[in-house]
Amino acid sequence: MSTEVLIPTEGQEDLVKRGYSRRQLGRISALLGAGAVATRYLMPEAYAQQSAKPVLDAVRIGANECWVGPFPSGIAAATEMAVLGNRYDPENEQDKLKAVISSVEKLPVDHIIAWPGSSDPLSRCVVTFCSPTKGLVTADPTYEAAWRTADWVGAPLKKVPMAPGKGADVRKMLAANPKAGLYYICTPNNPTGSITPIADIEWLIQNKPADAVVLIDEAYIHFSTSPSAAYLAAQRKDVIVMRTFSKLFGMAGMRLGLTFAHPELHEKMWRYDGRQVTNQLPMTAVACGRVMYDDAAAIKTRRDEMIANRTRTVEFLTRNGVTVHPGSEANMIMVDWKKPAAEMQKALLAQKVQIGRSWPIWPTVSRVTIGSTDDMTKFCEAVLKVIRA
């Protein structure tokens, strides 16, 4: 691969100062330049593991997508904005989005940045706050994108096993690398749906190295009634909270994500390509997200629907002798088949039901996304056929 570096001088100087080699600079340039498609093209093995090709005539409950698209209000706003598609930013749309988010989250506007999805800021945090000597620490299992980025750029990685039904063990995370550059907590966690209590997150912030950053990924927070850590981003200069519109808001294909952080942290993240990524948002997504974000009634209705479907599914599986890990507060469950998960995934696909993958730490456990009532009925019927065969 080419090691041509397209990073601004300030960014290159920062990376070299922190110990990155010329070859690593080339890999970072390629990673950030490729944006959301980086994993697919630069790390194909990781992409293949994380994102199975959808089977179009199957029940698709394997990718943690929402079972339905944006709220009707969001669809209407996106359609109206499409008419103005000749303009990069027709009427300060990003500012309007930030104003709504600021009102809902009680955050200063200058602490809010919108991104075309959440993949870029997640990878960017690893690049910005890790180095060949300052590692990344995460729970295991968790969302693997940060792992892949650390491996790609050569940052040390520590994975701390998570107990079924529990959140991240922050004390063991700190012990795993007391001098890490970034501690990543996904809560509700992907793939387990489990919550890391706010008190535990606060403990980690108080006890970590002074120059380390805690990244809290709240991609699934709207499916949960647990408190958000967003207030920490307003209070501190060493915390980043990440959100996405891909989950409850049904915008996975529209690409819109958020980070909440002190402006100094965002400035550090921008050093490697200026503000190019955050200045290139799809305005249809911005308009769609803006009108949905403060619609508390619609959010609750969708959350309640998911919880009802999750509860029925867990009860059904339990009645039929299938083990489900407890504690999910998101649109997913972890199902322990007591045999290789890949075998069950294949058997269910033969029944036209596509479930999620397993993680190496738990090879008999599959992640199953909670879909519509019809989706989960078909999933339960397929499970019965397979386990009784």
N, C-alpha and C positions, 0 to 999 in steps of 0.2 A: 504494500500500500504506500502511496505517496506521503512524504512527511512535510509537504508544503504547509506552512503555517499562515493562516489568514486571520490571526488574532491581532488586535491593535497593540501598539507598543506597550502601553501601560499594562495590559493584560499579560503580555509575554513576560514583562519584567516581574510581575507579581508571581507568576507560575514558576519561573526560574528561581526566584528568591526562596520559594517554598520547596524546592528540590526536584521539580519535574525536569525530565530530560528533553532534548530536542525531539526525540521520537514521540515522547508522551505529549508534547505540545501539538504535534501533528495529529495524534489520535483525538485530543481534546477539540482541536479545530474541526476535524471531520464530524465528531459527535455533535457539537453544538450547531455546526452548519447544516447538518442533516435534519435537525429538529425532531419532530415527532416520528419521523420514519427511520431514525437512527438505528433503533433496535433491529428493525427488519433487515436493513441492508448492511450494517456494520457488524452486527452480532447475530447472524442468521440462526445459529444453534439456539440461542436464548429466545429468539422470536418464535421459533418452531415449538419450543417447550411451553411458552406462555400463551400463545395465541393459535389454537387449533383452527383450521379453516372451517367456517360454518357450513353445516349441512342444511341446505335450504328447505328441504321437505321434512325436516325433523323438528321436534320440540327443542328449542335452543335455550338451554339453561346451564350453559357452561362458561360464559364470559362475564358474568356479573353485570350484564346490561339490564336496564329497566325493561319491563315487559311491554311498555307503551311509550310513545314519544312525549314531547313537551306538552304542557298544559295547553288547552285551546287558546288562552290569552297569548302564550308564547308563540304558537304557530301563527296567529294573526299578526303579531308584531314583526316576526321574521318575514312574513309575506309582504307586509307594507314596506319593510326596509329593502327587500329585493328590488323594488321599483327604483330605489335610489342607489342601486349597485354601481352606478357610474362614479360615485364619490367614494374616496378612501374613508372619510369620516364625515358623513353628511351634516350633522348638527351636534358636534361634540358628544358623540354617543358614549365614548369611554368615560367621560366625566359624569354623564348621567348614570351609568352603571355604578361607578364608584360612590356616587351620592346615595344611591339606594342601599348599597352594601354597608356604607358608613352608618346609615340610620339604623339598619337592622342589627349590626354587630357592635355598635357603639365604639367604633374605631375611628381615629383620625383619617381623613381622606388620603393623606400622604403616606399612610401605612398600607395601602391597598394597591396591588398591581394585578392586572388581568393578563392572561397568557393564552395562546392558542392550544388549549389542553393543559394537562398537568405533567406530561412526560418531560418536557423541556426543563421546567423549574426543578423537578426532582433530580434529574441528572446534573443540572447546573449547581445545585447545592452540594453534591458530592465533589464536583470539580472545585468549587469555590472554597469549601471549608475542610476538605481532606487534602492529602498530599502523600508522597512516598513515605513520610514519617508520621503523619497525622491520619489515623485510620477512621474507618466507619464501623459503628456498632449497631446491630439491629437485633430484633427478636427472630426466632426461627420456629415455625414458618412465618413468613410475612411476604409482602409484595416484593418481587425479586428485582425490579428495575434498578433499585439502588445498588444491589449486589453486582449486577452486570456492569454498571457504570464504574464501580470501584475496581472491578477486575480489568475493565477495558483501559482505564487510565493508570493502573498500577498502585492504587491505594490499598493499604492493609485492611482486611475485613475480619470482623469477629461476629459470629452468629450465636446468640444465646437461646438455648431451647426454651420453648414456651410450654407450660402445662396445659393439657386440654381444658377448655372452658375458662382459662385465665388470660389476663392481659400480659403485657411485657413485664419481665422481672427486672425492674430498673436497677436494683442493687447489684444483681449479677451482671447486668450490662456495664455498669461502671467498673466493676471488678475485672471484667474481661479485657478492658483497655482503659486504664485510668488517665491516659494521655491522648485519647482520641480527638479528632477534629470535629466529628459529627455523630450525634446519637439520633437515630431515626426511629420514631414510634408511629405506627399506623393504628389509629383508634377511631371507630371500630376497626379491628384488624382485618386485613385481607390475607389469608382466606378464612379465618376463624370467626369473624364477626364479633370477637370478644373486645371488651373495653379495658383500657388501662386507666385506672382511677386518676382523677386530677391530682389528688394528694401525692400519688407516686410520681407523676410528671413534675410536680413542684419540687419534690425531694431531689430528683435527678438534676434539675436546674440549679438547685442550691449547692449540690455537692460535686458537680462535674468540674473539669478544669475551667478556669476563668476565660480562656480563649476559645473554648469549644462552643458549638451551636447545637441546640436541640431542635430538630425538625419534626413537627407533629402533623401527620397526614390525616386529615379529616374528610377524606373522599366520601365516606359513608355516613357522616354525622347526621344528615337529615333523616335517615332511617331510624335513628336512635333518639331516645328522650334523655340521654345522659348529657351532662353539661359540656359545653365546648371549651377549649383552651384558648380561644381567640383573644380573651382579655390579656393573656400573658404577652402576646405580641405588642399590645399597646403599652405595657409596663416595662418591657425589657429590650435590650439590644442584642440578646443572644438566643432569641426564640423566633422560629418561623412556623407559621401555621398554613397548611396548604389545603385548598378545597378544589372541587371539580363540579361541573354541571353535568357530567356524564352519567351519573347514577340516578338518584331520585328524580332529577329534572328531565331525564330521558334525552340527553343531548350528546350521547357518545360519538355520534357521527358528525357533530357540528363543531367540536373542538373549542371548549372554553374552560379555562381554569383560573384559579386565584392563588395569590400568596398574600399573607398578612405579616408584615414585619416592619421594623424600624427602617427608615429610609437609608441609613448607612449600610444595612445588610443588603438591601436591593441594589444600591450602588456597586457594592462588591460583586454581586451576581452579574451585573451588566458589563463588567470590565472586558469581557472576552469578545463581545460583538456589538458594543454600544447598546442601543435600545431597539435594535432591528426587529427582534422577535415580538416584543410587546407592542411595537408600532404597526404590526401586520395582522391585526385581528380581523376575522370575518365579521362584518357589521351585522349580518343576519343573526349570528350567534349572540353578539353583544345585545342586540335589541330583544331577542328571545329571552336571554337570561335576566335582563333587567326587569322585565314585567313579571317574571315568575318569582324572583328572589324574596319579595316581601309578601307573597300570597300565602299567609300562614294557614288559612283554611284549606287550600288545595294541597299544601304540603302535608298537613295532618291527614287528610283523606287518603292520599296515596300511601303514606306511612302505615296507616291503620289497615289498608287493604293488604299490604305486604305482610304485616304482622299476623293477620288472620290466616293468610295462606301458609305462612311459615309454621304457625302453631298447628294447623291441621296436618301438615306434612310430617312434622316431628311426631305428633301423636300417632299417625298411621304407621310410620316406620317402627316406632317403639312397640306398638301392639303386635307387630309382625316379627319381632325379634331382631330388628336391625338397630345397631348402636349409633346414636347421634351424639356428638360432643355437645355439652351444654353451653349456655352463655352467649349465643349469638344475638347481637343487637343490630344486625344489618341484613341485607337481602341475600344471605347465603347461609348454608349450614355445612358442617363437616360430618360426613357419613363414613363410619368405620365398618367395612364389609367383612373384616376378619380374614381377608385373602387379598391378593394383589389387586389394587384399585384399577390398574390398567385392564385387567380381565373384565371387571364389572363395567367399566367405561365402554369397552368393545361390545359386551353383551347387550347393554342398554341401547347402544347405537344401532344394533341390529333390530331393535324394537322402535327405531326412529325417535329416540330420545338422546340428545347430546348433552352430557353432563361435563363438569370441569375436570381438571387434572388433579394429580396428587403432588405432594412435596416429598423430597427424599427423606426428610426426618420422619414422616408417617406414610410409608409406602402402601398401607392398606386403606388409607383414608382419601376419599374424594371430596372436593368442594362442589356443592350443588347450589346453583343460583335459584333464588325464589322467583318464580315467574307468575303468570296469571293463574287464576283459579283453574282454568282449563289445562294450562301447562302442567300444573302440579298434580291434577287428577290423572293425566296421561303418564306422568312420571311414576306415580304410585302404582298404577296398573302395570306398567312395564317392569317395575321392581318385583311385583308379585310373580309375574310370568317367569322372570329370570331365576328368582330364588327357589321357585317350586319346580323348575325344570329338572 
